[in-house]
Amino acid sequence: MKCPDCDNKLQVSSCRGIIIHECRVCKGKWFERDELKRVKDKTDEGLRWIDFDPFGLETESRRVPSHGKFCPSCHNGMALIRYMHSDVVIDKCCACKGVWLSSGELRKIIAYLEHLVKDKETKTLAKDTFRKFIEVFSGRKDMTAEIQDLFAVFYLLELKISIEHPDLTLATQKIYEAVPFI
């Protein structure tokens, strides 16, 4: 496979334990279907519940003008889209469902998602927690992955509440200490 940015040969590489292809020259990374999500999940467990499918229907509204890069795997033209509502523009191949990230874009995606989570209001995190609870029983992923996502968002909700309401957290802790069978 050749790099879509600088035409050098892509090398097999490990990114957070996931085998991907990387250009040793320009540091771009090629992710096959779902590998980008797996790398994101392994980079920060607190982000695993945030789902973004670059090939979902909602991405059509995030398209930006293309610039003629070709897929390193199947050699079809790639499309450009914004990663969620960030300023990060990624290349995707609609034919083989791979994603190309130029150097530094993975770091920018993780930073964007961490900022997104940090700025969420408690009410929004509570809604996200409830949505993830429903997805445990009706989600697209297997139940174990859905439960892991639920625990991740619930943990963030718990942290947010403890920061915003330290007295409530202290009272809850005292109840647990006072009642031996809980």
Order of alpha helices (4+ residues) and beta strands (2+ residues): beta-beta-beta-alpha-beta-beta-beta-beta-alpha-alpha-alpha-alpha
